[in-house]
Amino acid sequence: MGGPRPGARTPALALWAHAAVPGAVAVVCAAGAVRLLRQRLTAVTVRGRSMEPGYVDGDRVLVSRPGRLVPGRVVVLERSCPDGGRSLPPLPPGASPEAVRGRHWIVKRIAAVPGDPVPRTTVPALAAVPETRVPPGRLVLLGDNPDASIDSRQVGYFPLDRILGTVMCPLGRSEGTTSSEASVRAAASRSRRARS
């Protein structure tokens, strides 16, 4: 009653419609996945010597936003202005790649997260703080090369809301790199070579 009679030919337009609907759904899903990945993954280029020998000037790394923050992990965070302040509000979670570009980033290793004991003996700037545990919203961050790093040893805590994400893996070297201040600039292009 409701379908084609046995042996009848299905019109070409009907076949096309049946094939086009799943194809269109796949395209929409793929576009959504690409958008989600662009909001969750960012490629950045390391600048400076503060993370040597693990990361050297010109290395590119894949960053997961926001990423899991645990001691030992390497993070990318927004650099403060020369006067110690911040010129822009923190990026919201899931900020677009366009929002990431134009900000100045640094790479450091997490030494302590909120609730961990304050590492007074290894971080001189925290030797006299009154608290015994790292306060909420703060991190202790160190560069792997103490002779070339400005980190918690000199400035104390870093604000948690300035973290872009955690480094997942190296991507290789950036072309035409030169040595500069210990900072990281968000790259304009996003990597599709994410490894799990």
C-alpha atoms as one frame of an Amber mdcrd trajectory, in Angstrom:
protein
   0.000   0.000   0.000   2.531   2.617   0.943   5.629   1.555  -0.998   6.661
   0.888  -4.554   5.081  -2.116  -6.187   7.317  -5.163  -6.626   9.551  -4.886
  -9.673   8.968  -1.139 -10.063  11.986   1.051 -10.752  12.891   3.711  -8.215
  13.255   7.119  -9.879  16.834   8.464 -10.010  15.804  11.542  -8.038  14.584
   9.379  -5.162  17.880   7.453  -5.138  19.822  10.717  -5.124  17.743  12.039
  -2.218  18.386   8.887  -0.202  22.141   9.206  -0.823  22.262  12.980  -0.315
  20.671  13.066   3.126  23.322  10.894   4.835  26.035  12.755   2.911  24.713
  16.119   4.100  24.517  14.847   7.670  28.137  13.652   7.429  29.269  17.058
   6.121  27.478  18.893   8.943  28.956  16.506  11.537  32.463  16.895  10.073
  32.162  20.696  10.101  31.056  20.583  13.729  33.957  18.310  14.635  36.459
  20.635  12.930  34.999  23.619  14.786  35.186  21.760  18.101  38.794  20.708
  17.439  39.753  24.285  16.560  38.341  25.411  19.900  40.038  22.562  21.805
  43.420  22.333  20.037  45.875  25.094  19.283  49.386  25.030  17.848  51.880
  27.449  19.402  55.520  28.251  18.749  57.964  28.320  21.652  60.022  31.513
  21.903  63.049  31.846  24.160  65.215  29.510  26.227  63.196  29.111  29.432
  62.087  25.539  28.673  65.388  24.149  27.342  66.409  21.418  26.856  62.903
  19.935  26.414  61.579  22.744  24.219  63.824  25.128  22.335  63.185  28.400
  20.540  61.203  27.648  17.374  59.640  24.362  18.507  55.939  24.059  17.735
  53.682  22.265  20.209  50.067  21.123  20.175  48.063  22.524  23.100  44.853
  21.025  24.470  42.389  23.611  25.763  41.899  23.560  28.694  43.753  20.328
  29.442  44.321  18.548  32.735  46.380  20.590  35.203  48.662  18.354  37.246
  52.227  18.813  38.521  54.785  17.948  35.870  52.588  18.938  32.934  53.688
  21.770  30.647  51.178  24.593  30.185  50.756  27.647  27.990  49.531  30.758
  29.785  49.063  34.411  29.014  52.038  36.616  29.765  51.468  39.658  31.951
  52.212  43.171  30.727  55.591  44.715  31.604  53.951  46.560  34.533  52.691
  43.220  35.903  49.067  43.858  34.926  46.881  42.423  32.220  45.553  44.487
  29.350  42.706  42.132  28.378  40.266  40.037  30.409  40.928  36.275  30.561
  39.827  34.248  27.551  36.553  32.406  28.126  36.566  28.599  27.813  36.204
  27.587  24.174  37.364  30.975  22.876  37.784  31.100  19.122  41.191  30.815
  17.461  40.802  34.464  16.455  40.507  35.427  20.136  43.675  33.446  20.944
  45.718  35.215  18.265  47.132  38.546  19.252  47.744  37.577  22.873  51.233
  36.864  24.214  51.849  33.412  25.682  54.544  31.741  27.781  55.344  28.071
  28.385  56.058  26.719  31.890  55.908  23.453  33.818  53.423  23.022  36.679
  55.189  22.583  40.035  52.079  22.824  42.248  48.306  23.211  41.841  45.667
  24.544  44.255  45.674  22.469  47.447  49.266  21.246  47.060  51.826  22.200
  49.721  53.570  25.509  48.956  57.080  24.603  47.669  58.900  27.141  49.868
  62.372  25.614  49.627  62.491  25.502  45.816  60.556  28.705  45.104  62.185
  31.692  46.876  59.329  34.099  46.057  56.975  31.890  48.093  59.284  31.364
  51.088  57.439  33.881  53.287  53.803  33.470  52.168  51.446  32.827  55.101
  49.520  29.915  53.571  50.722  26.321  53.723  48.804  25.216  50.607  48.634
  26.738  47.136  45.456  28.868  47.196  42.475  28.325  44.869  42.898  29.974
  41.477  46.719  29.948  41.671  49.513  27.775  40.258  53.231  27.427  40.880
  54.990  27.352  37.496  58.667  26.832  36.681  60.769  26.964  33.535  62.998
  23.948  32.882  66.005  26.272  32.405  66.165  28.342  35.635  68.962  30.569
  34.291  66.711  31.806  31.449  63.255  31.653  33.037  61.090  34.201  34.790
  58.684  32.048  36.748  57.308  31.405  40.252  60.863  31.498  41.668  60.842
  35.259  41.008  57.168  36.274  40.844  55.285  33.807  43.051  51.915  32.443
  42.033  50.442  32.560  38.530  46.673  33.017  38.004  44.837  29.883  36.925
  42.417  31.874  34.741  45.268  32.815  32.374  46.002  29.228  31.338  45.371
  28.533  27.646  45.934  24.769  27.976  48.389  21.931  28.384  51.035  20.851
  25.891  50.066  17.512  24.347  52.970  16.840  22.005  55.678  18.478  19.881
  54.847  19.234  16.242  58.331  20.041  14.960  60.225  23.247  14.288  58.844
  26.489  12.932  60.543  27.826   9.789  62.709  30.946  10.066  62.775  31.103
  13.852  65.005  33.459  15.737  65.752  33.731  19.428  63.644  36.260  21.339
  62.106  36.840  24.775  60.750  33.837  26.670  57.205  33.942  25.299  54.908
  31.976  23.058  52.655  33.465  20.386  49.531  31.616  19.377  49.951  30.421
  15.802  47.426  31.412  13.159  47.117  27.934  11.744  45.730  24.947  13.592
  47.303  21.538  13.399  45.386  18.609  12.020  48.199  16.260  13.041  46.945
  15.749  16.625  48.213  12.548  18.161  46.529  10.784  21.036
